[in-house]
Amino acid sequence: MGNHLLKRLEEKSQKYPVDREQRLVYTWDNTKDTLTILQSASIMNGNISSSTQAVKYAGSKLKLLPYILSMSQKVSENIDNITVFDGFSGSTRVSQLYAKSGYTVYANDSASYSRVFNTAFLLNSKPPEAYQGLIDHLNALKPVEGWFTEHYGGDAFNKASCNGDGLKKPWQRKNTAKLDAIREEIDRLNLDEVSRAVALTSLILALDRVDSTLGHFAAYLNDWSVRSYRDLLLEVPALWVNQRRNVVMHDDIFDALRQLPDNIIIAYFDPPYGSNNEKMPPSRIRYASYYHIWTTICLNDRPELFGKAGRRADTSDAIAGSVFEDFRKGASGRFIATEALEKLIKETRSDYIILSYSSGGRATTDELNEVLNMYGKIVEIKKIDYKKNIMATMKWTNDWAKDVAEKNYEYLFMMERI
Ligand SMILES: C[S@@+](CC[C@H](N)C(=O)[O-])C[C@H]1O[C@@H](n2cnc3c(N)ncnc32)[C@H](O)[C@@H]1O
């Protein structure tokens, strides 16, 4: 670690400014999934535009991006030498934000599609135009009905989105036929790792724009969505030329932690906490089952399917799932998910941990508070009312615990490891 960085790290240990409520003014472009911050009071100097690109993703931290960035910048405004770890990268929006802002990023998630998105966005070193020929070639392919059409394509004329087998479908047949042709061609082309990831990312983003779902693939709509009538059209993803040596990982978080180098300054964690409702079936909140189709498109492995949504057999509740999604209590009487969180904090070696937490998550407030105080010092808490876009900085006492039972709040905890 360079001397200037050490100095920065000393500076940051000094008392943080406590700001009261702030309103973040931004425009939100749904079609481009772009969040542009117009005015951010004391959050940042000047205006920033943080544009990232991703599929619809339950629990995506899109609206929290400016807050995550501002917290991270407090460690040091000089981000040249700062390496960050996004442990549960999911849609990859946070990893993209960090990489686009100039941090060196280690991005991890146990989902295959997350690895593909991260490879496309974080490892690319060519200008986006370099991929136009590939994307044009894929768009020009003749549609062919194959495995994806058989399982996920429905007839447009049928108001109910099924095709005679009584099962609702996520796409219209004309688009799954394109998917079938394009997916086979991506394998046939024998592309280098990044180009292949760019092609798959482009395909998945295009499918996400014409789906007939509520944003996940655990169940499909009764009637075709308006967007499902559109034709599938691939576009070059919103790539940039990466200047840093980012690293993409595809591991269980605890394996990933063991492999990380010693120079990680900030670890951002957004684990899938699940719900406090003990009666909620675990399958409802599991990422592997919500986004099984993106996994299948990445792997192109024609897996055995089950259930009304045609889920991969390996996403059944008996097999898949993460300890962070576990809704049960362990032998100790504590939630298994909370114990996993404690292990996570304990085994992380970075100087700082930024942890996302939603009100109504699995960890009980007291337990979470205890875990956060046990292995470090909470230096900042941000409470974000994501419906009203209001952010408050809380004193790093246990204040936050009082209103955590209320809905619609997202918390960001910044912990300094001691
Ligand atoms: C709440 S989402 C992360 C969302 C992400 N921050 C975003 O903005 O899109 C949680 C992620 O954790 C991943 N995950 C669950 N258990 C995991 C584990 N044990 N190791 C690594 N990743 C895991 C899931 O695949 C999912 O993408």
The ligand as an SDF file (V2000), in Angstrom:
LIG
                    3D

 27 29  0  0  0  0  0  0  0  0999 V2000
  -29.4690   -8.8290   -3.3790 C   0  0  0  0  0  0  0  0  0  0  0  0
  -28.6800   -9.6240   -4.7120 S   0  0  0  0  0  0  0  0  0  0  0  0
  -27.3760   -8.5320   -5.1370 C   0  0  0  0  0  0  0  0  0  0  0  0
  -27.8800   -7.3890   -5.9520 C   0  0  0  0  0  0  0  0  0  0  0  0
  -26.7760   -6.4910   -6.4750 C   0  0  0  0  0  0  0  0  0  0  0  0
  -26.1610   -5.7040   -5.4390 N   0  0  0  0  0  0  0  0  0  0  0  0
  -27.3700   -5.5760   -7.5240 C   0  0  0  0  0  0  0  0  0  0  0  0
  -27.3660   -4.3390   -7.3810 O   0  0  0  0  0  0  0  0  0  0  0  0
  -27.8310   -6.1290   -8.5280 O   0  0  0  0  0  0  0  0  0  0  0  0
  -27.8730  -10.9600   -3.9380 C   0  0  0  0  0  0  0  0  0  0  0  0
  -26.9440  -11.7810   -4.8480 C   0  0  0  0  0  0  0  0  0  0  0  0
  -26.2360  -12.7020   -4.0360 O   0  0  0  0  0  0  0  0  0  0  0  0
  -25.9370  -13.8370   -4.8130 C   0  0  0  0  0  0  0  0  0  0  0  0
  -25.6070  -14.9060   -3.8490 N   0  0  0  0  0  0  0  0  0  0  0  0
  -26.4370  -15.5620   -3.0080 C   0  0  0  0  0  0  0  0  0  0  0  0
  -25.7550  -16.3930   -2.2100 N   0  0  0  0  0  0  0  0  0  0  0  0
  -24.4380  -16.2700   -2.5490 C   0  0  0  0  0  0  0  0  0  0  0  0
  -23.2400  -16.8680   -2.0670 C   0  0  0  0  0  0  0  0  0  0  0  0
  -23.2760  -17.7670   -1.0580 N   0  0  0  0  0  0  0  0  0  0  0  0
  -22.0720  -16.5100   -2.6320 N   0  0  0  0  0  0  0  0  0  0  0  0
  -22.0400  -15.6140   -3.6390 C   0  0  0  0  0  0  0  0  0  0  0  0
  -23.1520  -14.9970   -4.1380 N   0  0  0  0  0  0  0  0  0  0  0  0
  -24.3270  -15.3270   -3.5960 C   0  0  0  0  0  0  0  0  0  0  0  0
  -27.1840  -14.0530   -5.6450 C   0  0  0  0  0  0  0  0  0  0  0  0
  -26.8840  -14.7750   -6.8250 O   0  0  0  0  0  0  0  0  0  0  0  0
  -27.6170  -12.6130   -5.9100 C   0  0  0  0  0  0  0  0  0  0  0  0
  -27.1760  -12.1860   -7.1780 O   0  0  0  0  0  0  0  0  0  0  0  0
  1  2  1  0
  2  3  1  0
  2 10  1  0
  3  4  1  0
  4  5  1  0
  5  6  1  0
  5  7  1  0
  7  8  2  0
  7  9  1  0
 10 11  1  0
 11 12  1  0
 11 26  1  0
 12 13  1  0
 13 14  1  0
 13 24  1  0
 14 15  1  0
 14 23  1  0
 15 16  2  0
 16 17  1  0
 17 18  1  0
 17 23  2  0
 18 19  1  0
 18 20  2  0
 20 21  1  0
 21 22  2  0
 22 23  1  0
 24 25  1  0
 24 26  1  0
 26 27  1  0
M  CHG  2   2   1   9  -1
M  END
$$$$
